[in-house]
Amino acid sequence: MNESEQLEAARLQSIARGLCLARLAGYVMAVLVLSGAALSQGPGAFDSFKGAYFLVYAVVLCLPFQRMPAQTWPWAYGLLVALSALFVFVMIAVVMFAYMAAAERGERLGIPGFEGMLIFFALLQVPVVLFQRKPDLLD
């Protein structure tokens, strides 16, 4: 093996390790979303929807996308894309409701860092799952 082949092999190994770590962040996010589902038991319809949605989204995040049959993978991936996009809107609504509730109490909330982190991890899972399943699309 010459030097350029060794560098290319090391680069591919580094990319695979990075994708694996990003996918692990998705599993951590699923745990956080499940805990959010457990904590979002409120009297309103939005809280009920949010709890059920978080439960479904956490299950989809934990699906074994790499080992799925070729017929099932496009549907499961499409579901992940749709639920991830919806997650962004749900988190924006959560932050808006929190700010409105704080304004009614005469308080001011800080920057929604935790919600921003969850949105980042949600949007990160879409390309990670795609590139783990189809690594040839990276180049």
N, C-alpha and C positions, 0 to 999 in steps of 0.2 A: 504494500500500500504506500503510495507516495504521500507527500505532505498535504496536497490539496484534497485528496480523498479522506485523509484523517481529519482535516478541518471540517469537511462537509459532514462526516459521520458524527463528529462532536457537536456540530451545530444542530443536526437533526435530533440527537439525544437530548440536548439542552431544550429544544422546542417541546419535545415529548414530555420532559420533566415539568416544564412550565405549564403545559396544558393539564397535566395531572394535578398540579397544585391548584390551578384555577378551578378544576372540577371539584377538588376537595373543599374549596371555598363555597361551592354550590351546596355541598352537603351541610356545611356549617350554616349556610343561609337557610336551608330547609329546617334545621333545628330552631333557628331564631324565628322563622315564620310560624312554625308550630307553636312555639311559646307565645307568639303574638296572637295566634288563634285562640289559645287557652285564655289569654288575658282580655280578649275583646268581647267578652260576654256582657253586652249591655242591653238596655231595653229597646233600643231603636232598631229599625229595619236595616240601616247601614251597618250597625255592629254585627247583626246576624249574618248579613251578606259577607262582610269582611271575614268573620270567623270561618264560615264555610269555604270561602274562596281561598283563604290562607291554607286551609287543610288540603284542598285539592291541589293547589300550587306546590305545596311541600311534597306531596306524593309524586307529582310529575317531575319535580327536580331530582328525585331519587331514582327515577327509572334507569335501567341499565341500557342506555342508548347505544353503547358500543357493541353489545351482544344481541341486539334486536334483529329479527329477520328482516330481510330487504323489503318485504311487503309492508311491514308494520312501521318501519323507521320513518318514512315520510309523514305519516299521520301523527306519530308521536312527536316528531320534530316540529311540525306545524302547530301542534297543541302547545308545545313549549314556547314557540315564538309568540303565539297569540296570548298565552297567559302571562308571559313576561312583559309584553306591551301593556296589557291590562293592569299588571302589578304597578307599573309606573303611575298610571292614572289613579289607582286606588291609594297609593302612597301620597300623591299630591292632594287628593281629597282629604286624607287623614290629617295632613299638615294644615290644610286650610281650615278644617273644622277645629283643630287644636288652637290655631291662631284666633279664630272667631270666638271660641269659648274663653280664651285668655283675655281678649279685648272686652268681653262682657264683664269680666271680673276686674277689669282695670289693670291687668298685668301685661307684660310684654315677654314674649318667648324669644329665646336665642335662635341661633342658626340651627336648622334641623339636620344635624350631622349624622345621626344614626339612620334616619330615613334616607338621606343621600347615599350613605354607604350601602344600604339594602338595595336601592335602585341601581347603583353601580354593579353590585354582585348579580342582580337579576339580569341586567343587560349583558353582562360578561358571559353568562352561561350559554347564550345563543351561539356566538361564534366558537366557543370552546367545544361544545357538543358537536358542531359541524366539523371542525378541524380534527377532532379526535376520530370521528367516523370516516372522514375523507381527507387524510393528511396531504394528498396530492394537490388539493386546492390552495395550500399555503404558498406554493411557488408560482 
